[in-house]
Amino acid sequence: MASSDEAKRRRAELAKELGYLPATLDPEDIERHRRLNAALDAAPTGEQVARRYAHLREQKRRAEVEARGRAEVADLYE
């Protein structure tokens, strides 16, 4: 029974560290979970990505406004 209690304690510690209960206590799997969590923490947020590409959305919006304006006055030049 001691190993079961030890496994429960270990899973609880890992759940606190990783944010979820790991399916296995295999050290290789735990290291993989740690690496994946670290990669997720380092990845840019959705807001950061949106700010990075905001200029493209603005360029597209301006092109659409310009095209709509040209279409509205096109009959004046035909």
GISULQUI-V476486 format. One record per helix or strand of 2 or more residues. SS is the DSSP state (2 for helix, 1 for strand). FROM is the first residue (numbers start at 1). TO is the last residue. If there is no record, write none. Layout:
BEGIN
SS:FROM:TO  SS:FROM:TO
END
This chain:
BEGIN
2:2:18  2:27:42  2:46:52  2:54:77
END
